[in-house]
């Protein structure tokens, strides 16, 4: 099953989620509508909502709350993007100008706040305390991850374990929550809920690791953002950490200085160092190992097209070029 087959399988559910997003995004404040629609409709993969839809369907859920919660997950994700782009000073996302570059930082932060608060209004409407507990913990953990990442900017001493801790909080937590929520809606037992949470967590880590690799191996056109953005911002990611730990003294010093100073002036030299020590291959292998764990977590689920689609989504995470 290819990723397009997954989209086809979920066509009716995805259409219903899109309708919920349009409905819940509405505000009497024109600027909120403008920015909200701009970023929501900017061509994202919507993998997190898809995980929720798939997990619910794979476990036999036949209600409609999965549409509302899928929209909630997308709103939370979109809010983090708006805030991230302000913190990072980003100018491009998904091949378009970032909202902060169009409307300014203040508007982007405040519309991000609107999306967070609207998401909580929506999850309250589902009237399930476990749903509230999972999503409130997720938003708090994501915020902690963002702060951890901020503290590690220009930190050339961050090791691999420390970096993985950051991305499990900042990126993978929402994947984990989305997959687990499908099991909660389906009334699954605790073991099944934890299996789906593990699937989402490992998939989320893999997704971020692939992003790390693509930042030095894809083109700006493929990525939809500027190559080397993480380096320019002084963010230590796995390929850079690997060069510092496994490159020769000159290569390690080059990357260390670039991280500590920021900027992309020496990105070509750093790219050669990354290639020379096999940092992209190492990062890709680490991502594949996470995907293998994600797929293994699905072992107890009954066979169905939806389970097959979850396996396909995991494989897509490491096979994509953007």
C-alpha positions in Angstrom: 0.0 0.0 0.0 1.4 3.4 -1.0 0.7 6.7 0.8 -1.8 7.7 -1.9 -3.7 4.5 -1.1 -3.9 5.5 2.5 -5.4 8.8 1.5 -7.9 7.0 -0.7 -8.8 4.6 2.2 -9.5 7.5 4.5 -11.1 9.8 1.8 -14.5 10.1 3.6 -12.9 10.6 7.0 -10.4 13.1 5.7 -13.2 15.1 4.1 -15.1 15.1 7.3 -12.0 16.3 9.2 -11.4 19.1 6.7 -15.0 20.2 7.2 -14.5 20.3 11.0 -11.3 22.3 10.6 -13.1 24.9 8.4 -16.0 25.1 10.8 -13.9 25.4 14.0 -11.4 27.7 12.5 -14.1 30.4 12.0 -13.8 33.6 14.0 -15.4 37.0 13.8 -11.9 38.4 13.9 -10.8 38.7 10.3 -7.1 38.4 10.9 -7.6 35.1 12.8 -9.4 33.7 9.7 -6.7 34.9 7.3 -3.8 33.5 9.2 -5.5 30.3 10.3 -6.6 29.5 6.8 -3.3 30.5 5.3 -1.3 28.0 7.4 -3.9 25.2 7.6 -4.3 25.2 3.9 -0.6 25.4 3.1 -0.2 21.8 2.0 0.9 19.9 5.1 0.9 16.1 5.2 -1.5 15.9 8.1 0.1 12.7 9.3 -0.9 13.3 12.9 -4.7 13.4 12.2 -4.3 10.5 9.8 -2.7 8.4 12.7 -5.7 9.1 14.9 -8.2 8.2 12.1 -6.3 5.0 11.2 -5.9 3.8 14.8 -9.6 4.4 15.6 -10.7 2.6 12.4 -8.2 -0.3 12.9 -9.8 -0.9 16.3 -13.4 -0.9 15.0 -14.5 2.6 16.1 -17.7 3.7 14.3 -18.6 7.0 15.9 -17.7 10.5 14.8 -15.6 11.9 17.6 -12.4 10.8 15.8 -13.2 13.6 13.2 -13.3 16.2 16.0 -10.2 15.0 17.7 -8.3 14.7 14.4 -9.1 18.4 13.9 -7.9 19.1 17.5 -4.6 17.4 16.8 -4.1 19.5 13.6 -4.9 22.7 15.4 -2.4 21.9 18.2 0.2 21.1 15.5 -0.5 24.3 13.6 -0.2 26.4 16.8 3.2 24.9 17.4 4.3 25.7 13.8 3.2 29.4 14.2 5.1 29.7 17.5 8.1 27.8 16.1 8.5 30.0 13.1 8.5 33.1 15.3 11.1 31.6 17.7 13.3 30.5 14.8 12.8 33.6 12.7 11.9 31.3 9.8 10.9 32.7 6.4 9.8 29.6 4.5 7.6 26.7 5.4 6.1 24.2 2.9 7.5 26.4 0.1 5.5 29.4 1.2 6.3 32.5 3.2 5.8 31.8 6.9 2.8 33.6 8.6 5.2 35.7 10.7 7.0 36.8 7.6 3.7 38.0 6.1 1.8 39.3 9.1 4.5 39.8 11.7 5.5 38.0 14.9 2.8 39.4 17.1 -0.1 38.3 15.0 1.4 34.8 14.5 1.9 34.3 18.2 -1.6 35.4 19.0 -3.3 33.3 16.3 -1.3 30.4 17.6 -2.7 31.0 21.0 -6.2 31.1 19.5 -5.7 27.7 17.9 -4.5 26.2 21.2 -7.5 27.6 23.0 -9.9 26.5 20.3 -8.4 23.0 20.4 -9.2 22.8 24.1 -12.8 24.1 23.5 -13.2 21.2 21.0 -11.7 18.5 23.2 -14.0 19.5 26.1 -16.9 19.0 23.7 -15.9 15.3 23.3 -16.7 14.9 27.0 -14.1 12.3 27.8 -11.7 12.9 30.7 -9.0 10.5 29.4 -9.0 12.4 26.1 -8.5 15.6 28.1 -5.7 14.1 30.1 -3.8 12.8 27.1 -4.1 16.0 25.1 -3.3 18.4 28.0 -0.2 16.3 28.9 0.8 16.4 25.2 0.6 20.2 24.9 2.5 20.6 28.1 5.2 18.1 27.1 5.5 19.8 23.6 6.1 23.1 25.4 8.7 21.6 27.6 10.4 20.2 24.4 10.4 23.6 22.8 12.1 25.1 25.9 14.7 22.3 26.0 15.4 22.9 22.3 15.8 26.7 23.0 18.2 25.9 25.9 20.3 23.7 23.5 20.7 26.4 20.8 24.4 26.9 20.1 25.2 23.9 22.5 27.8 21.9 20.6 28.1 19.5 23.6 24.6 18.1 23.3 24.9 14.3 23.0 22.7 11.9 21.0 20.7 10.8 24.1 20.0 14.4 25.0 18.9 15.2 21.5 16.5 12.2 21.4 15.0 13.4 24.7 14.2 16.8 23.0 12.6 15.3 19.9 10.5 12.8 21.8 9.0 15.7 23.7 8.9 18.4 20.9 7.9 16.3 17.9 7.0 12.7 18.8 4.6 13.4 21.7 1.8 14.6 19.4 2.3 11.5 17.1 2.0 9.3 20.2 -1.1 11.1 21.5 -2.8 11.0 18.1 -2.4 7.2 17.8 -3.3 6.5 21.4 -6.5 8.6 21.1 -7.9 6.4 18.4 -7.5 3.4 20.8 -9.2 5.4 23.6 -12.2 6.3 21.4 -12.5 2.6 20.4 -12.7 1.6 24.1 -9.5 -0.6 23.8 -7.8 -2.0 26.8 -4.8 -0.4 28.4 -2.3 -2.7 26.7 -3.7 -1.8 23.3 -3.6 1.9 24.1 0.0 1.7 25.1 0.9 -0.3 22.0 -0.7 2.4 19.8 1.1 5.1 21.9 4.4 3.3 21.3 3.7 3.1 17.6 3.1 6.9 17.4 6.1 7.7 19.6 8.6 5.7 17.5 7.0 7.0 14.3 7.4 10.6 15.5 11.0 10.1 16.3 11.7 8.6 12.9 9.9 11.4 11.2 12.1 14.0 13.0 15.3 12.1 12.2 14.4 12.0 8.5 13.8 15.7 8.7 17.3 16.1 10.2 18.8 14.1 7.3 16.9 15.9 4.6 18.1 19.2 6.0 21.5 18.3 4.5 20.5 16.0 1.6 17.5 17.5 -0.1 17.0 20.6 -2.2 15.2 23.7 -0.9 12.5 23.1 -3.5 11.9 19.5 -2.2 12.0 20.6 1.5 9.9 23.7 1.1 12.3 25.5 3.4 15.9 26.8 3.2 18.6 24.2 3.4 20.7 24.4 6.6 18.1 26.3 8.6 18.9 24.2 11.7 22.6 25.0 11.3 21.9 28.7 10.8 19.9 28.8 14.0 22.6 26.9 15.9 20.4 23.8 16.5 22.4 20.6 17.1 20.7 17.8 15.2 21.8 14.2 14.8 23.9 14.5 11.6 25.9 17.4 13.3 26.2 15.6 16.6 27.5 12.5 14.7 30.2 14.6 13.0 31.3 16.1 16.3 31.6 12.6 17.8 32.9 10.6 14.8 34.7 13.1 12.5 38.3 13.9 12.6 39.5 16.9 14.7 39.2 19.4 11.9 35.6 18.2 11.0 34.5 18.2 14.6 35.9 21.7 15.2 34.3 23.0 12.0 30.8 21.8 13.1 31.3 22.8 16.7 32.2 26.4 15.7 29.3 26.6 13.2 26.8 25.6 15.9 28.2 27.9 18.5 28.3 30.9 16.1 25.2 30.2 14.0 24.8 31.1 10.3 25.3 29.0 7.2 28.5 30.6 5.8 30.4 27.3 5.8 27.5 25.0 5.0 29.2 23.5 1.9 32.2 22.4 4.0 29.9 21.1 6.7 27.9 19.2 4.1 31.1 17.5 2.9 32.0 16.6 6.5 28.6 15.1 7.0 29.0 13.1 3.8 32.5 12.0 4.6 31.7 10.5 8.0 28.4 8.9 6.9 26.3 11.0 9.2 23.2 10.9 6.8 23.4 7.2 6.6 23.7 6.9 10.4 20.7 9.2 10.9 18.7 7.2 8.3 19.5 3.9 10.0 18.4 5.4 13.3 15.1 6.4 11.7 14.6 3.0 10.2 15.2 1.4 13.6 12.5 3.6 15.1 10.1 2.6 12.2 10.8 -1.1 12.8 9.8 -0.6 16.5 6.7 1.3 15.4 5.6 -1.5 13.1 6.4 -4.1 15.7 4.1 -2.3 18.2 1.1 -3.1 15.9 1.6 -6.8 16.2 -1.5 -7.4 18.4 -3.9 -5.4 16.2 -6.3 -7.4 14.1 -5.5 -7.5 10.4 -7.3 -5.0 8.3 -6.7 -2.4 5.6 -6.3 0.2 8.3 -3.6 -1.8 10.1 -1.9 -2.2 6.7 -2.2 1.5 6.1 -0.5 2.2 9.5 2.4 0.1 8.4 2.5 2.0 5.1 2.5 5.4 6.9 5.5 4.2 9.0 7.4 3.2 5.9 6.5 6.5 4.2 8.1 8.4 7.1 11.6 7.1 6.1 11.1 6.9 2.4 9.9 10.5 1.8 12.0 13.2 0.1 10.4 16.2 1.9 
